[in-house]
């Protein structure tokens, strides 16, 4: 089924977005593949500050995802892979969306915008690391043309983490 994607806007995260992300990500369903619960507010404050630096230095970041009415839905964007395992040195795209907005095309629309922006910033290829079983995120990688390239063992869970790749 082909349907029109919703209008979305990506903006550099503000200080206030840390509060919105903390609230949105307090849902255990949203965090199922991210530790099961929201981090402390201070983690989101640091994350939004780091994303502002990424945007200023790299031209991309994990942007706050807002709908046509300006409601914060979550985030979508790109950043250098932040961990000591996995695709070190690569640019990772990622997303996290509030449960009330799942299944409406927001992540796909925002990810396509992300790909355009990182391409314009000179990035030649991207990865997305998705935990095994996260079928919603795996579906997004397929919709935007990514292909499974390798599988890493997630050190905290010892479960497979699938690395999808896309040449831009």
VENWO-V661856 format. One record per pair of residues at least 24 apart in sequence whose C-alpha atoms are under 10 Angstrom apart, sorted by the first residue. I is the first residue (numbers start at 1). J is the second residue. D is the distance in Angstrom with one decimal. If there is no record, write none. Layout:
<<I & J & D> <I & J & D>>
This chain:
<<3 & 104 & 9.7> <3 & 105 & 8.7> <4 & 104 & 9.8> <4 & 105 & 8.3> <4 & 109 & 9.4> <5 & 104 & 7.8> <5 & 105 & 5.5> <5 & 106 & 7.1> <5 & 107 & 9.4> <5 & 108 & 7.7> <5 & 109 & 5.9> <5 & 110 & 9.4> <6 & 67 & 8.0> <6 & 68 & 8.3> <6 & 104 & 7.5> <6 & 105 & 6.3> <6 & 106 & 6.1> <6 & 107 & 9.5> <6 & 108 & 9.2> <6 & 109 & 6.8> <6 & 110 & 9.1> <7 & 66 & 9.0> <7 & 67 & 6.5> <7 & 68 & 5.8> <7 & 69 & 9.6> <7 & 105 & 9.4> <7 & 106 & 7.8> <7 & 109 & 7.5> <7 & 110 & 8.7> <8 & 65 & 6.9> <8 & 66 & 5.9> <8 & 67 & 4.9> <8 & 68 & 6.0> <8 & 69 & 9.3> <8 & 70 & 9.0> <8 & 73 & 9.6> <8 & 105 & 9.7> <8 & 106 & 6.8> <8 & 107 & 9.0> <8 & 109 & 6.9> <8 & 110 & 6.3> <8 & 113 & 8.8> <9 & 63 & 9.0> <9 & 64 & 8.1> <9 & 65 & 5.9> <9 & 66 & 5.3> <9 & 67 & 6.2> <9 & 68 & 7.1> <9 & 69 & 9.7> <9 & 70 & 8.1> <9 & 71 & 9.9> <9 & 72 & 9.6> <9 & 106 & 9.8> <9 & 109 & 9.4> <9 & 110 & 7.5> <9 & 113 & 8.8> <10 & 61 & 10.0> <10 & 62 & 8.9> <10 & 63 & 5.4> <10 & 64 & 5.5> <10 & 65 & 4.9> <10 & 66 & 6.4> <10 & 67 & 8.9> <10 & 72 & 9.8> <10 & 74 & 9.9> <10 & 75 & 8.0> <10 & 76 & 7.6> <10 & 77 & 8.3> <10 & 110 & 7.2> <10 & 111 & 9.9> <10 & 113 & 8.2> <10 & 114 & 8.4> <11 & 52 & 9.9> <11 & 55 & 9.9> <11 & 61 & 9.4> <11 & 62 & 8.9> <11 & 63 & 5.2> <11 & 64 & 5.3> <11 & 65 & 6.8> <11 & 66 & 7.9> <11 & 75 & 9.2> <11 & 76 & 9.7> <11 & 77 & 9.8> <12 & 48 & 8.4> <12 & 49 & 9.7> <12 & 51 & 7.3> <12 & 52 & 6.2> <12 & 53 & 9.7> <12 & 54 & 9.6> <12 & 55 & 7.1> <12 & 56 & 9.5> <12 & 60 & 8.6> <12 & 61 & 7.4> <12 & 62 & 7.6> <12 & 63 & 5.0> <12 & 64 & 6.2> <12 & 65 & 9.2> <12 & 75 & 9.8> <12 & 77 & 9.8> <13 & 45 & 9.8> <13 & 47 & 9.1> <13 & 48 & 5.5> <13 & 49 & 7.7> <13 & 50 & 9.4> <13 & 51 & 6.9> <13 & 52 & 6.5> <13 & 55 & 9.5> <13 & 61 & 8.8> <13 & 62 & 7.8> <13 & 63 & 5.8> <13 & 64 & 5.3> <13 & 65 & 9.0> <13 & 75 & 8.7> <14 & 45 & 9.2> <14 & 48 & 6.7> <14 & 49 & 7.9> <14 & 51 & 9.4> <14 & 52 & 7.9> <14 & 63 & 9.5> <14 & 64 & 8.3> <15 & 44 & 9.2> <15 & 45 & 6.7> <15 & 46 & 9.4> <15 & 47 & 9.9> <15 & 48 & 6.8> <15 & 49 & 7.4> <15 & 52 & 9.7> <16 & 45 & 8.7> <16 & 48 & 9.1> <17 & 44 & 8.4> <17 & 45 & 8.3> <17 & 48 & 7.3> <17 & 63 & 9.9> <17 & 64 & 7.2> <17 & 65 & 10.0> <17 & 72 & 7.8> <17 & 74 & 9.0> <17 & 75 & 9.6> <18 & 42 & 8.3> <18 & 43 & 8.4> <18 & 44 & 4.9> <18 & 45 & 5.1> <18 & 46 & 8.3> <18 & 47 & 7.8> <18 & 48 & 6.1> <18 & 49 & 8.9> <18 & 64 & 9.6> <19 & 44 & 7.5> <19 & 45 & 7.8> <19 & 48 & 9.9> <20 & 44 & 9.2> <20 & 64 & 9.6> <20 & 71 & 9.6> <20 & 72 & 6.9> <20 & 73 & 8.6> <20 & 74 & 8.0> <21 & 45 & 9.3> <21 & 47 & 10.0> <21 & 48 & 9.2> <21 & 64 & 8.7> <21 & 72 & 8.1> <21 & 73 & 8.4> <21 & 74 & 6.2> <21 & 75 & 8.0> <21 & 96 & 9.2> <21 & 97 & 9.2> <21 & 98 & 8.8> <22 & 74 & 9.6> <23 & 74 & 9.9> <23 & 98 & 9.2> <24 & 72 & 8.7> <24 & 73 & 7.6> <24 & 74 & 7.0> <24 & 96 & 9.3> <24 & 97 & 7.7> <24 & 98 & 5.4> <24 & 99 & 8.0> <24 & 100 & 9.5> <25 & 74 & 8.2> <25 & 96 & 8.2> <25 & 97 & 8.0> <25 & 98 & 6.8> <25 & 99 & 8.8> <26 & 98 & 9.3> <27 & 98 & 7.9> <27 & 99 & 7.5> <28 & 99 & 9.5> <29 & 98 & 9.1> <29 & 99 & 7.2> <30 & 96 & 7.5> <30 & 97 & 7.1> <30 & 98 & 6.4> <30 & 99 & 6.0> <30 & 100 & 9.8> <30 & 102 & 9.5> <31 & 96 & 8.6> <31 & 97 & 9.7> <31 & 98 & 9.6> <31 & 99 & 9.8> <32 & 134 & 8.7> <33 & 130 & 8.5> <33 & 131 & 6.6> <33 & 132 & 8.9> <33 & 133 & 8.6> <33 & 134 & 7.0> <34 & 96 & 9.6> <34 & 131 & 8.9> <35 & 156 & 9.5> <35 & 157 & 9.4> <50 & 79 & 9.8> <51 & 77 & 9.6> <51 & 78 & 9.3> <51 & 79 & 8.0> <54 & 78 & 9.2> <54 & 79 & 7.2> <54 & 80 & 8.8> <55 & 79 & 9.1> <58 & 118 & 9.1> <58 & 121 & 7.4> <58 & 122 & 9.4> <58 & 123 & 9.7> <59 & 117 & 8.1> <59 & 118 & 7.6> <59 & 120 & 8.8> <59 & 121 & 5.9> <59 & 122 & 9.2> <60 & 114 & 8.3> <60 & 117 & 7.1> <60 & 118 & 6.3> <60 & 119 & 9.9> <60 & 120 & 9.6> <60 & 121 & 7.3> <60 & 123 & 9.9> <61 & 92 & 9.9> <61 & 93 & 9.0> <61 & 94 & 9.9> <61 & 114 & 9.1> <61 & 117 & 9.8> <61 & 118 & 9.0> <62 & 92 & 9.8> <62 & 93 & 8.1> <62 & 94 & 7.5> <62 & 95 & 7.9> <62 & 96 & 9.8> <62 & 114 & 9.0> <63 & 94 & 10.0> <63 & 95 & 9.2> <63 & 110 & 9.4> <63 & 114 & 8.8> <64 & 95 & 9.7> <64 & 96 & 9.9> <64 & 110 & 10.0> <65 & 95 & 9.1> <65 & 96 & 9.2> <65 & 97 & 8.3> <65 & 106 & 8.5> <65 & 107 & 8.7> <65 & 110 & 7.3> <66 & 106 & 9.2> <66 & 110 & 9.4> <67 & 101 & 9.8> <67 & 106 & 8.2> <72 & 97 & 9.2> <72 & 98 & 8.8> <73 & 97 & 5.7> <73 & 98 & 5.6> <73 & 99 & 8.9> <73 & 100 & 8.6> <73 & 101 & 7.1> <73 & 102 & 9.7> <73 & 106 & 8.6> <73 & 107 & 9.6> <74 & 98 & 5.9> <74 & 99 & 9.6> <74 & 101 & 9.3> <74 & 106 & 9.8> <74 & 107 & 9.3> <75 & 107 & 8.8> <75 & 110 & 8.8> <75 & 111 & 9.9> <76 & 106 & 9.6> <76 & 107 & 7.2> <76 & 108 & 9.6> <76 & 109 & 9.8> <76 & 110 & 6.3> <76 & 111 & 6.5> <76 & 112 & 9.9> <76 & 113 & 9.2> <76 & 114 & 7.3> <77 & 110 & 7.9> <77 & 111 & 6.9> <77 & 112 & 9.7> <77 & 113 & 8.6> <77 & 114 & 5.4> <77 & 115 & 8.3> <77 & 117 & 9.0> <77 & 118 & 8.7> <78 & 111 & 9.3> <78 & 114 & 7.1> <78 & 115 & 8.6> <78 & 117 & 9.3> <78 & 118 & 7.5> <78 & 126 & 8.4> <78 & 127 & 9.3> <78 & 128 & 9.3> <79 & 118 & 9.6> <79 & 126 & 9.6> <80 & 126 & 9.6> <80 & 127 & 9.9> <81 & 126 & 9.9> <81 & 127 & 8.8> <81 & 128 & 9.4> <81 & 129 & 9.4> <84 & 155 & 9.9> <85 & 152 & 8.1> <85 & 153 & 8.7> <85 & 154 & 8.0> <85 & 155 & 7.8> <86 & 129 & 8.3> <86 & 150 & 9.4> <86 & 151 & 8.6> <86 & 152 & 6.1> <86 & 153 & 8.2> <86 & 154 & 8.2> <86 & 155 & 9.6> <86 & 161 & 8.5> <86 & 162 & 9.5> <86 & 163 & 8.1> <87 & 127 & 7.8> <87 & 128 & 9.3> <87 & 129 & 8.5> <87 & 150 & 9.4> <87 & 151 & 10.0> <87 & 152 & 8.7> <87 & 163 & 7.8> <90 & 123 & 9.7> <90 & 125 & 8.2> <90 & 126 & 6.8> <90 & 127 & 6.9> <90 & 128 & 9.7> <91 & 118 & 9.1> <91 & 123 & 7.8> <91 & 124 & 9.3> <91 & 125 & 7.4> <91 & 126 & 5.2> <91 & 127 & 6.2> <91 & 128 & 8.5> <91 & 165 & 10.0> <92 & 125 & 9.1> <92 & 126 & 5.6> <92 & 127 & 4.8> <92 & 128 & 5.3> <92 & 129 & 7.4> <92 & 163 & 9.6> <92 & 164 & 9.5> <92 & 165 & 9.1> <93 & 118 & 9.3> <93 & 126 & 6.6> <93 & 127 & 6.2> <93 & 128 & 5.3> <93 & 129 & 8.3> <93 & 141 & 9.8> <93 & 164 & 9.9> <93 & 165 & 9.7> <94 & 127 & 8.8> <94 & 128 & 6.3> <94 & 129 & 8.0> <94 & 130 & 8.9> <94 & 137 & 9.1> <94 & 141 & 9.7> <95 & 128 & 9.5> <95 & 137 & 8.4> <95 & 140 & 9.7> <96 & 137 & 9.2> <102 & 136 & 8.9> <103 & 136 & 8.6> <105 & 140 & 9.2> <107 & 136 & 10.0> <107 & 137 & 9.0> <107 & 140 & 7.4> <108 & 137 & 9.6> <108 & 139 & 9.3> <108 & 140 & 6.0> <108 & 141 & 8.6> <108 & 142 & 9.9> <108 & 143 & 7.2> <108 & 144 & 7.2> <109 & 140 & 9.8> <109 & 144 & 9.3> <111 & 140 & 8.3> <111 & 141 & 9.1> <111 & 143 & 9.7> <111 & 144 & 7.5> <112 & 140 & 10.0> <112 & 143 & 9.4> <112 & 144 & 6.7> <112 & 145 & 10.0> <115 & 144 & 8.8> <115 & 166 & 9.5> <115 & 168 & 7.7> <116 & 168 & 8.8> <118 & 168 & 8.8> <119 & 167 & 9.6> <119 & 168 & 6.3> <120 & 168 & 9.9> <122 & 168 & 9.3> <123 & 167 & 9.1> <123 & 168 & 7.4> <124 & 166 & 8.8> <124 & 167 & 6.1> <124 & 168 & 5.1> <125 & 165 & 7.2> <125 & 166 & 5.5> <125 & 167 & 4.2> <125 & 168 & 5.1> <126 & 164 & 8.3> <126 & 165 & 5.8> <126 & 166 & 5.4> <126 & 167 & 6.6> <126 & 168 & 7.5> <127 & 162 & 9.9> <127 & 163 & 6.4> <127 & 164 & 5.4> <127 & 165 & 4.4> <127 & 166 & 6.4> <127 & 167 & 8.9> <128 & 161 & 9.8> <128 & 162 & 8.0> <128 & 163 & 5.7> <128 & 164 & 5.1> <128 & 165 & 6.5> <128 & 166 & 8.7> <129 & 160 & 10.0> <129 & 161 & 6.2> <129 & 162 & 5.5> <129 & 163 & 4.5> <129 & 164 & 6.3> <129 & 165 & 8.9> <130 & 160 & 8.8> <130 & 161 & 5.5> <130 & 162 & 5.2> <130 & 163 & 6.5> <130 & 164 & 7.8> <131 & 157 & 9.9> <131 & 159 & 7.6> <131 & 160 & 6.3> <131 & 161 & 4.4> <131 & 162 & 6.0> <131 & 163 & 8.8> <132 & 159 & 7.3> <132 & 160 & 5.7> <132 & 161 & 5.7> <132 & 162 & 6.4> <133 & 159 & 10.0> <133 & 160 & 9.2> <133 & 161 & 9.4> <133 & 162 & 9.7> <134 & 161 & 9.8> <134 & 162 & 9.8> <138 & 162 & 8.9> <138 & 164 & 8.7> <141 & 165 & 8.6> <141 & 166 & 9.1>>
